[in-house]
């Protein structure tokens, strides 16, 4: 399952760390989180948010069509060459992009 969160050529130590950490977590908590995530209406949540919303994503993994309905309600920032854990793979660039959204 973890393979989809990383790009080919990602740091093997980071992949192992994330995989080991997630595998060591309580499965009941993981299942509850996934169930809540699948029920979450992101469009309603973003539209109802009273402050500007920003999202920093992997340019290589993001399905941009999922954000079409949100394009007027969210500022999307993309980072190239990273997987799902972009804050670990390019922490400096992630922090700069985060500061720019603030």
N, C-alpha and C positions, 0 to 999 in steps of 0.2 A: 504494500500500500504506500509506503514512503517514497517509492521511486517517482511517483507523479509530482512530488513536492520539490524535486531537485532537477536541475538541468544536467545533461551529460557533461562530465568534466567538473562537476561540483566537488568541493573539498571532501574527500572520504571521511576525514575526522569529524567534520560537521555533520555529515550524513549519519555516521555511527552515533554521535552524541544525541542527535534528535531522535533517531530510531530507538536507541536504548532508553532514553528518558520517557518516550511515549509508551514503549512496551512495558516499562516498569510502573506505569500509572494504574490506578484502580480502574478496572474495566467498567464498573458500574457508573463511575463519573464520566468516563469517555462516552459511553452509550447515552447517558442523559444529555450531555452537551450536544452530541450529534442529533439527537431527537429534537432538542430545542432549536438548533440551527436549521433543521429542515422545516420547522413550523414558522420560522421568523419571516416576516414580511418586510424585507429590506426597503422596498419602495415606500411603504407607509411610514416606516421609521425615519428615513431620510427626509421625506416630504414634511413630516411633522416636527422636525428638529428646528428649534427657534434660532439657532446660530449656524453660520456657514459650516459645511461639512467638507472635509478633504480626505482623500484616500490615496495612499502610496502603494503602488502595485508593481509586480513584475511585468515588464513589457512582453516577456516571453511566455507567460502563463495566463495572463488576463484574457478572458473572453469578453472583448469589448462590446459585443452585442447585448450582454446582460446589463450594461450601464446606459443603454440608449434611453430608457425611460427616466433615468436620473440626470441626464446631461445638464439640465437647468438647475439642479439642486445640489450638485456635488462637483468639487474640483478634483479631477483625477490627475495624479502625478505618476509617471512611469519611470522605472529604472531598468536599464538594459542589462542583460547577461546575468540575471539572478533568478533563483527559483522562489518558492513561497516564503522562505525564511530570509528575505532580503536584508533585514536588519542585522543578521549575522554575517551574510555574505559580503555586503558592502556597507559596513556600519557608518563610515564617514559620510558617504553620499546619502545614506538614509537620513542621518541626523541633519545634514544640510537641507535636504528636501523638507524634512519635518519643521525645521526652523522657518523655512520660507512659507509654510502654510499657517504658521502661528500669527 
